[in-house]
């Protein structure tokens, strides 16, 4: 029988915290907390996700000796070792194109894997790419053209830097497309589940922001609970008086059909700047549990150094004054501090990953910060909310971050050995406050038996009348809603026998208990 635990007592979540603290490398992960892999030349991981079984998926690019990009996908076991059941090697490498690049990876409910990026034709025209793998790492030939869907509306360069899947299994990708004037336009495309372009979205399948300058794009994408689509990146201004680039923060919100959401910033398009001049760029966008839109990236200073920035906006597009300093968190540790990835813990705290160090080829370290919901640095995370990790003494960076079901933090990126870049994966100890609160002895409701068995019954008892009980997966998606008698203080529930063993959440009224 399949079983999962329903931890209620605080002792169940504290035994690991004695030996290691939040922000420490997790020494149960590949023995050191760090895993690197050399595909032969220059390698870089750009995204990381965790499957329901907590295996870790990453994607990125490996350059050949001729500097041609080759899309890579890797899967690790929960202990950090390569999962050899994945394509027989633990990785997939695509070298059937002139060039191929992967920027984002997502796991479908059926276990299949979507990868977004770009591929080059023999004459080096790039098309946005979505690729689908089966759960075992083989190409899913039922998707697109033998597993690959290429999107190119104009015969010019198109790139997909971000991806989301909608509730009805359609695929949203965001990035850039070159217009007739050779300006890169920020664009969102929508594909049907089979990989074909959904021409009912936007205009002929695309929601495009028209531009007048050369360099503009979306780097990140998310979907709000109401189905609205939020994309973020940068919008280019004319060169400054001294000939420097000047990018502004770009955040756009679209309705589900791809039309601009005019309730956001007046026309659906928000531009903002932290730096008075020069470049502000955004690489990640998330929506916090309170509905605020939070973006992370960097702002260029007058001496051309980079400060990491996290900026928060409300539902209308105004900065949230109570977050950080008038809506902005700014970090200056070194010459270059950049946020490249971001995720939200179950308690709403914000985890940001990137890089910190010197200019150009100087030493840089993996950078992770954790913020309270109001933008203050969380001093329970390595005492000051900041963790720096030096791997080999050269250029190290985290391009993406995700939170496991047990709250541990996983980052993916690259490290450098002085000659070349290798794929980098690292895991850190962490525990959300929600994890501690919902399991302590003062919890308002209890669950019996513990452990529970899928397909059997559990008893839920509450100190207050129960109005609603919902079973959710770890992402917050509702799996089942249980009928309860109005005013009751307890309920007997049947756990669906169709569930796979994994991490679930039981929401009673407005409180949550974690189900493992």
C-alpha positions, 0 to 999 in steps of 0.5 A: 500500500502507498503511504504518506506521513502527515507530520503534526508534531514539531519534533518531526521537523526539528531533528535535521536542524540541529546539525545544520542551519538555514543557508548551509550547504546540504551535505546529504546532497552528493556528500558536499552539497554541490554537484558539477558536470563537465560535458566537454567544453563550456556548460551552463544550467539555466533552470531547475525544477523538482518533480513530484517524487522530488527528483531534480530536473535541470536544463541548459546549454553545452557549447561544443568545441566549435562554440555551437550550442547544444541543448541539455537536460539533466535529472538527479536523484534526491541525493544529488547523484545522476538518475541513470533511469533518465535516458540511460545516462542521467541526461539528454543532449540535443545535437541534431540542430545547427545550434540549440539552447534551453532556458526553462523546464517544466514538469507536467502533471502526467510526468512529461517534461517541457523545455523552452529555448531556441534553435538555429537553422543552417543559415543561423536564423533562430526559432523559439523552441518547445520540446517535450520529453517522456518521463524516462527522458525519451523524446515524446514524438506525439508532440509537435514535429517528432517532439519539437515545436518551432515557432517563427512567424516572420522568418527572423530571430525568435527566442523563448526565455520563459515558459508556463503551462495553463490550467487547460494544458496550453503552453505559454512562452515568452521572449523576443522576436525580431521585427521588420526594423531589426528591433527585438520585440518582447513577445508572448506566444501560446501553443496548444497542448500538441505543440501547434500555435494557438492562433486564438491567443493575442494576434495570430498566436502572439501578444507583442509589445511594439518597440522603437529601439533595438534591445527589448525582451521578456526574460520571465513569465508567470500566471496569476491565480485569476489566469492573467499572464505577467511577463517581465524583462527590459525595454530599451531607451535611446542611448544616453548622452555618453553613448551608454545603453539605458534599459528600463524594467518592463512588466506587462500583464495580459488577459487570458486571451492575450489582450493587454490588461488595461487595469494594470498600469493603465495600458497593461505595460509598466516601465520603471527604473531604479537606476537614474541612468543606464541599465535596469534588467529583470530576470525573474517574476513571481506573484507572492501569496498576497497577490503582489508582483515581485521582480528581481534583477539588477540596476547599473550604477554610475561607476557601471557596477551592478546592484541586485534589486528586488522590486514589488508592485501591487495589482494595479502596477504601483510600487508597494511602499511597505516592501523594502525601501519604497518598494525596492530592495537593493544590495551592493556587496561587490562590483557586480551583484545580480539576481537571476532566479527567485522562488517563494517559500510556503511561508511567503519568504522570498529566496533570490539566487544569482552571483556576486563578485568582480567585473568581467573575468574576476572571481564571482560567487554563487549568491543567495539571499532570503527576504522577509515578506516585507523585503527585510533581510531574513537574519535566520538565514545565515545570520544576515539573510545572505549566503555566498558560495565559492566553488573553485575560486573563479566565476560561479553563478546561480541562474535559477532557484527552486524550493523542494517540498521539504523547504530545501533550496536548490540552485542551478548555474555554472562554475568555472575552473579557470579554463571552462565552465561546468554545469553546477547544481547545489542544495542548501538547508532551509526551513520555512516558518510555515513548516514550523508553525503548522506542525507545532503542538499549538496547531488548531487542528490535528490529523489521525492516524499518522502516518496515513495510508492512501486509499484509507480514512483519516480523522481531522479534528479542529478547535473551531467549527470547520467550514472547508477542507481541501487537499492540494498538491505542493504547488497549491493546485486543488486535488480534492475538496471534501464535504463537511457538515456545517458547524462540525468540529471534526470530519472523517476523510477518505484519501483518494486511492488514485494519489501517488505517494508524494507531498500534499497539503491539507487546508482546513478553513484557512490553515494548512498542514503538510502531507508527506 
